[in-house]
Amino acid sequence: MPLTTLIRDSRALATLAVPLILTQLAQVALTTTDTVMMGMLSTADLAAGGLAIVLFNQLRTMGVGLVTSVGNQIAAAAARAETEQDAGTSPAAGCESGDEVRGIVRAALAVATLAGIAGAVLMLLIGQALTFLGQEADVVDRAQTMLLALAPGLLPCLWFQAIRQFTVGMRRPQALLQITVASVAVNAGINWLLIHGTWGLPKLGLPGVGVATSLVYLLTFLALYLSAKQDPVLGPLLSVNLAKADRPTVRRLIRLGIPIAATYGSEAGFFSVTALMAGSFGSAALAAHTAVNQLVYIVFQVAVGLSHAASINVSRELALDRPENALRIKNTALACAGAVMVVVGIVYVTLPGLVLSPFFDTGSARDAQAVSIATHLLLVIMVLQFFDCAQNIGVGLLRGLDDTKSGFRITLIGYWLIGLPAAWLLGYAAGLHTLGIWLGLLAGLAATAVLLLRRYSASLRTKFTVEGAVPAT
């Protein structure tokens, strides 16, 4: 790809990706704030709270997967409406396009409601089973109270995600950033009040973090809904009347969403299992794993923003019958992600103490073992993050083709048939403990990234070979 073309395509991708990346980073600041405040309580609270957040994120991620295709469906519907308008189609066609978007929004909220209720119940059941998964008794007790506080927040969290996909599909995500940034400050304030019991509030300690998180999810959903309702473009299309949700549309979103949820769940489950493996080596290993996993999660948001933007753009380009642009989007997204990963990797290597200081007292003997483990893990994630970003972009590109099943099949191979066995062999058989687990993670993510990106290129060429629109390279 010529440099001028890459620069032009990068600017076009950044128009949608940058607000999404900043929104993702602001969202991860919520869990980062939670992690930092848990670390201020004690290493045991950090280990238990980190485990609870991993499990919450597992179910939240799968719920988000169920509504992720909403953005692609709305982007395609909006692109078709633009084509009809440019072609001078009758006003009735535009009205039908608006009805289509409203129907998708209602169906998305219905799916989010079902997923939120089921996920909350499952979260509590998993909490009761932690005792049988090799975790220390004190960690289990603390994690269960945290999960009880987090469970109610799953429902408004998924409502927020459904409306978010609507705004992204309509290419109007700007309010997302403002709302999410504000939620970071609100979350930190409520965390502090409930952890320490100031201003006459009860002193909840670790569970206060979970209560604060649930409240913030509710407030952000309400803020995004009101913002979208007041938008002159989005407002007329935003319908929350779930009783009018079209069952065929609900079924279509579920059909597309289940493989996405399974793909996201496969990845999150991969990380959840490795967290349990790290916990088997003691609370210091689990605390180090939690801190480093949070760092990976922060950087991963760049890939999430690029993946969503690339996916929406692929759906749009195909709806506009421009498949050659859809193929070029892959290289643009990977180039942008790679540039960011190089910068972050340099920071990990040159300033490890600064990177870990938000999570540990690096000069304290109490945290010395956890800091030592985490410092070695930084060298692994410097490489791992490249493949983690690439595989997420690959999933998004395939979603733009409405191919949500291939991603799931490929992640099963990459994570569970390659990554997990490698993590077990290196962590336990080779005696590398937490370092070995993360090397296994690296192997699984690398395999997944290669397979996903190859599948996208092959699928796009195969799909449009007849038209001759896609170049051979």
C-alpha positions in Angstrom: 0.0 0.0 0.0 1.5 3.4 -1.0 2.3 5.7 1.9 0.0 8.4 0.7 -2.9 5.9 0.5 -2.0 4.6 4.0 -2.1 8.2 5.4 -5.3 9.0 3.8 -7.0 5.8 4.9 -5.6 6.2 8.4 -7.2 9.7 8.7 -10.5 8.3 7.5 -10.3 5.4 10.0 -9.3 7.8 12.8 -12.4 9.9 12.3 -14.4 7.1 13.9 -11.7 5.2 15.7 -10.3 8.0 17.9 -13.5 8.9 19.7 -14.0 5.1 20.3 -10.5 4.6 21.5 -10.7 7.5 23.9 -14.1 6.2 25.1 -12.6 2.7 25.6 -9.7 4.2 27.5 -12.1 6.2 29.7 -14.1 3.1 30.3 -11.1 1.1 31.3 -10.2 3.9 33.7 -13.2 2.8 35.7 -11.7 -0.7 36.4 -8.3 0.8 36.7 -9.5 3.1 39.4 -11.2 0.1 41.1 -8.0 -1.9 40.9 -5.9 0.9 42.4 -8.3 1.5 45.2 -8.4 -2.2 46.0 -4.6 -2.3 46.1 -4.8 0.6 48.7 -6.8 -1.7 51.0 -4.5 -4.8 50.9 -2.9 -7.3 48.7 -5.6 -9.8 49.7 -8.3 -7.4 48.7 -6.6 -6.7 45.4 -6.4 -10.5 44.7 -10.0 -11.1 45.6 -11.4 -8.0 43.9 -9.3 -8.7 40.8 -10.7 -12.2 40.6 -14.3 -10.9 41.0 -13.7 -8.3 38.3 -12.2 -11.0 36.0 -15.4 -13.0 36.4 -17.6 -10.0 36.0 -15.8 -9.0 32.8 -16.1 -12.5 31.5 -19.9 -12.3 31.6 -20.1 -8.6 30.7 -17.9 -9.3 27.6 -20.2 -12.1 26.5 -23.2 -9.9 27.0 -21.6 -7.1 25.0 -20.9 -9.7 22.2 -24.6 -10.4 21.9 -25.3 -6.7 20.9 -22.0 -5.9 19.1 -23.5 -6.8 15.6 -26.0 -4.0 16.2 -23.5 -1.4 15.0 -22.8 -3.3 11.8 -26.5 -3.8 11.1 -27.3 -0.1 11.7 -24.3 1.0 9.6 -25.5 -1.1 6.7 -29.1 0.2 7.0 -27.9 3.8 7.1 -25.6 3.3 4.1 -28.5 1.8 2.1 -30.7 4.8 3.1 -27.9 7.2 1.8 -27.8 5.3 -1.5 -31.6 5.5 -1.8 -31.4 9.2 -1.1 -28.7 9.8 -3.6 -30.6 7.8 -6.2 -33.7 10.0 -5.6 -35.8 7.2 -4.2 -39.2 8.2 -2.9 -39.6 9.5 0.7 -41.4 6.3 1.6 -38.1 4.4 1.2 -36.4 6.7 3.7 -39.2 6.2 6.1 -38.8 2.4 5.8 -35.1 2.8 6.5 -35.9 4.7 9.7 -38.3 2.0 10.7 -35.6 -0.6 10.1 -33.1 1.3 12.4 -35.7 1.7 15.1 -36.5 -2.0 14.9 -32.9 -2.9 15.4 -32.6 -0.6 18.4 -35.6 -2.1 20.1 -34.4 -5.6 19.4 -30.9 -4.7 20.7 -32.3 -3.5 24.0 -34.5 -6.6 24.4 -31.4 -8.8 23.8 -29.4 -6.7 26.3 -32.2 -7.2 28.9 -32.2 -10.9 28.6 -28.4 -11.2 28.7 -28.2 -8.9 31.7 -30.6 -10.9 33.9 -29.1 -14.2 32.9 -25.5 -13.0 33.4 -26.2 -11.6 36.9 -27.7 -14.9 38.1 -24.8 -16.9 36.6 -22.3 -14.5 38.2 -23.6 -15.3 41.7 -23.6 -19.0 41.0 -20.0 -18.9 39.9 -19.1 -17.0 43.0 -20.4 -19.9 45.1 -18.3 -22.4 43.2 -15.0 -20.6 43.7 -14.1 -22.7 46.7 -13.8 -25.7 44.4 -11.5 -24.0 42.0 -8.3 -24.0 44.1 -8.5 -20.5 45.5 -7.6 -19.5 49.1 -10.6 -19.4 51.5 -10.1 -15.8 52.4 -9.9 -14.7 48.8 -13.1 -16.6 48.0 -15.0 -15.0 50.9 -14.0 -11.5 49.8 -14.6 -12.2 46.1 -18.2 -13.4 46.8 -19.1 -10.1 48.5 -17.7 -8.2 45.6 -19.6 -10.3 43.0 -22.9 -9.7 45.0 -22.3 -5.9 44.7 -21.3 -6.1 41.0 -24.2 -8.3 39.7 -26.9 -5.6 39.6 -24.7 -3.4 37.4 -24.7 -5.8 34.5 -28.1 -4.9 33.3 -27.6 -1.1 32.8 -24.1 -1.9 31.5 -25.6 -3.9 28.6 -28.3 -1.3 28.0 -25.6 1.3 27.7 -23.7 -1.0 25.2 -26.8 -1.5 23.1 -27.4 2.3 22.7 -23.6 2.8 22.2 -23.7 0.4 19.2 -26.6 2.4 17.8 -24.7 5.7 18.0 -21.6 4.1 16.5 -23.5 2.5 13.7 -24.9 6.0 12.9 -21.4 7.4 13.0 -22.3 9.8 15.8 -20.3 8.5 18.9 -19.1 11.8 20.2 -21.3 11.9 23.3 -19.9 8.6 24.4 -16.5 10.1 25.2 -17.9 13.0 27.3 -20.2 10.7 29.3 -17.5 8.1 29.9 -14.9 10.6 31.0 -17.4 12.1 33.5 -18.1 8.6 34.8 -14.5 8.1 35.8 -14.6 11.0 38.2 -18.0 9.9 39.6 -16.8 6.4 40.0 -13.6 7.5 41.9 -15.7 9.7 44.2 -18.3 7.1 45.0 -15.6 4.5 45.5 -13.9 6.6 48.1 -17.1 7.4 49.9 -18.3 3.8 50.2 -14.9 2.2 50.9 -14.1 4.5 53.8 -17.7 5.4 54.9 -17.3 9.2 54.7 -20.2 11.7 54.9 -22.2 9.3 57.1 -22.3 6.5 54.6 -21.6 2.9 55.7 -18.0 1.8 55.6 -18.2 -1.1 53.1 -14.5 -1.7 52.2 -14.1 -4.0 49.2 -17.8 -4.4 48.5 -18.1 -0.6 48.2 -16.1 -0.8 45.0 -18.7 -3.1 43.5 -21.6 -1.0 44.6 -20.0 2.1 43.1 -19.4 0.3 39.8 -23.1 -0.8 39.6 -24.3 2.8 40.3 -22.0 4.3 37.7 -23.2 1.8 35.0 -26.8 2.9 35.8 -25.9 6.6 35.6 -23.9 6.3 32.3 -26.8 4.5 30.7 -29.2 7.2 31.6 -26.8 9.9 30.5 -26.2 8.2 27.1 -30.0 7.6 26.6 -30.9 11.2 27.3 -28.0 12.5 25.1 -29.1 10.3 22.2 -32.7 11.3 22.6 -31.9 15.0 22.3 -29.8 14.4 19.2 -31.7 15.6 16.1 -30.5 12.6 14.0 -30.5 9.9 16.7 -33.5 11.0 18.8 -36.3 10.1 16.2 -34.7 6.7 15.7 -34.3 5.8 19.4 -37.1 3.6 20.6 -37.0 1.7 24.0 -40.4 0.2 23.8 -39.4 -3.4 24.3 -42.9 -4.7 23.9 -42.7 -3.7 20.2 -39.4 -5.5 19.7 -39.7 -7.4 16.4 -39.1 -11.1 17.1 -37.4 -11.9 13.7 -35.0 -9.0 14.3 -34.3 -10.2 17.9 -33.6 -13.7 16.5 -31.3 -12.3 13.8 -29.3 -10.3 16.3 -29.1 -13.3 18.6 -28.0 -15.5 15.7 -25.3 -13.0 14.8 -24.5 -12.3 18.4 -24.1 -15.8 19.8 -20.9 -16.5 17.9 -19.5 -13.0 18.8 -20.4 -13.6 22.5 -18.8 -17.0 22.2 -15.7 -15.5 20.6 -15.4 -12.8 23.3 -16.2 -15.4 25.9 -13.6 -17.7 24.6 -11.0 -14.9 24.9 -12.2 -13.7 28.3 -12.5 -17.3 29.5 -9.0 -17.9 28.4 -7.8 -15.1 30.6 -10.2 -16.1 33.4 -8.8 -19.6 33.5 -5.2 -18.3 33.5 -6.2 -16.0 36.5 -7.3 -19.1 38.4 -4.0 -20.8 37.4 -2.1 -17.8 38.7 -4.1 -17.9 41.9 -2.9 -21.5 42.5 0.6 -20.1 43.0 -0.5 -17.8 45.9 -1.9 -14.3 46.5 1.3 -12.5 45.4 1.2 -14.3 42.0 -2.5 -13.5 41.6 -2.0 -9.9 42.5 0.9 -9.6 40.0 -1.3 -11.3 37.4 -4.2 -8.9 38.2 -2.0 -5.8 37.8 -0.4 -6.9 34.6 -3.7 -8.1 33.1 -5.1 -4.6 33.8 -2.2 -3.0 31.9 -2.9 -5.3 28.9 -6.6 -4.4 29.2 -5.7 -0.7 29.1 -3.7 -1.1 25.9 -6.2 -3.4 24.4 -8.7 -0.6 24.2 -6.8 0.9 21.3 -7.4 -2.3 19.4 -11.1 -2.4 20.5 -11.6 1.1 19.1 -9.8 0.3 15.9 -11.6 -3.0 15.6 -15.1 -1.4 16.0 -14.2 1.4 13.6 -12.8 -1.0 11.0 -15.7 -3.3 11.3 -18.3 -0.5 10.9 -16.3 0.8 7.9 -16.2 -2.7 6.3 -20.0 -3.0 6.6 -20.5 0.4 5.1 -18.1 -0.1 2.2 -19.7 -3.4 1.3 -23.2 -1.9 1.5 -21.9 0.8 -0.9 -20.4 -1.9 -3.2 -16.8 -0.9 -2.6 -15.1 -4.2 -1.6 -11.6 -3.1 -2.6 -11.8 -0.5 0.2 -12.9 -3.2 2.6 -9.7 -5.2 1.9 -7.5 -2.2 2.4 -9.0 -1.4 5.8 -7.2 -4.4 7.3 -3.7 -3.1 6.6 -4.7 0.4 7.7 -6.0 -0.8 11.1 -3.0 -3.1 11.7 -0.5 -0.3 10.9 -2.2 2.1 13.3 -2.3 -0.5 16.0 1.4 -1.4 15.5 2.5 2.2 15.8 0.8 2.5 19.2 2.1 -0.8 20.5 5.8 0.1 19.8 5.5 3.2 21.9 3.8 1.4 24.8 6.4 -1.4 24.6 9.2 1.0 25.0 7.5 2.5 28.2 7.2 -1.0 29.7 10.9 -1.8 29.2 12.4 1.5 30.3 10.0 2.5 33.1 8.7 -0.7 34.8 8.6 0.8 38.3 6.5 3.8 37.1 4.2 1.5 35.2 3.6 -0.7 38.3 3.5 2.0 40.9 -0.3 2.6 40.7 -0.9 -1.0 41.7 1.8 -1.6 44.3 4.0 0.1 46.8 7.2 -0.7 44.9 9.4 0.2 47.9 7.5 -1.9 50.4 8.6 -5.4 51.6 4.9 -6.4 51.7 4.6 -6.0 47.9 8.2 -7.0 47.0 7.3 -10.5 45.7 4.3 -9.4 43.6 6.4 -6.5 42.1 9.2 -8.9 41.2 6.8 -11.2 39.4 5.0 -8.4 37.6 8.3 -6.8 36.4 9.2 -10.0 34.6 5.7 -10.3 33.1 6.1 -6.8 31.5 8.7 -8.2 29.2 6.2 -10.8 28.0 3.3 -8.4 27.4 5.5 -6.1 25.4 5.3 -8.7 22.7 1.9 -10.2 23.6 0.1 -6.9 23.1 0.9 -6.9 19.4 -0.9 -10.1 18.8 -3.7 -9.3 21.2 -4.5 -6.2 19.2 -4.2 -8.0 15.8 -6.5 -10.8 16.8 -9.2 -8.3 18.0 -9.0 -6.4 14.8 -9.3 -9.6 12.9 -12.5 -10.5 14.7 -13.9 -7.0 13.9 -13.1 -7.3 10.2 -14.9 -10.7 10.0 -17.9 -9.2 11.7 -18.0 -6.5 9.0 -18.5 -9.4 6.6 -21.4 -10.7 8.8 -19.1 -13.7 9.4 -19.4 -14.1 13.1 -18.9 -17.9 13.2 -15.3 -18.1 11.9 -14.0 -15.9 14.7 -15.4 -18.3 17.3 -14.0 -21.4 15.6 -10.6 -19.8 15.2 -10.4 -18.6 18.8 -11.2 -22.2 20.0 -8.2 -23.4 18.1 -5.9 -20.5 19.1 -6.8 -20.1 22.7 -7.8 -23.5 23.9 -6.0 -26.0 21.6 -2.7 -24.0 21.5 -2.6 -21.3 24.2 -4.0 -23.1 27.3 -2.0 -26.3 26.8 1.1 -24.1 26.4 0.3 -22.2 29.5 -0.2 -25.4 31.5 3.1 -26.9 30.2 5.2 -23.8 30.8 3.5 -22.8 34.1 3.4 -26.2 35.8 5.4 -28.8 33.9 8.3 -26.5 33.1 8.1 -24.8 36.5 7.9 -21.2 35.2 4.8 -20.5 37.2 3.1 -17.2 36.3 5.7 -16.4 33.7 4.9 -19.6 31.9 1.2 -18.9 32.0 1.8 -15.6 30.2 4.1 -17.2 27.7 1.2 -19.6 27.0 -1.1 -16.6 26.6 1.3 -15.2 24.1 1.4 -18.4 22.0 -2.4 -18.6 21.9 -3.0 -15.0 20.9 -0.3 -15.1 18.2 -1.9 -18.2 16.6 -5.3 -16.7 16.8 -4.2 -13.4 15.2 -2.6 -15.1 12.2 -5.6 -17.4 11.5 -8.2 -14.6 11.8 -6.4 -12.2 9.5 -5.8 -14.9 6.9 -9.5 -15.8 7.1 -10.6 -12.3 6.5 -8.5 -11.8 3.4 -9.5 -15.2 1.9 -13.2 -14.6 2.7 -13.3 -11.2 1.1 -11.5 -12.3 -2.1 -13.7 -15.4 -2.4 -16.9 -13.4 -1.8 -16.1 -10.9 -4.5 -14.0 -12.8 -7.0 -16.9 -13.1 -9.4 -17.2 -9.3 -9.6 -13.4 -8.9 -10.0 -13.5 -6.0 -7.6 -10.9 -7.2 -5.1 -7.2 -7.1 -6.0 -5.1 -10.3 -5.7 -2.8 -8.8 -3.1 
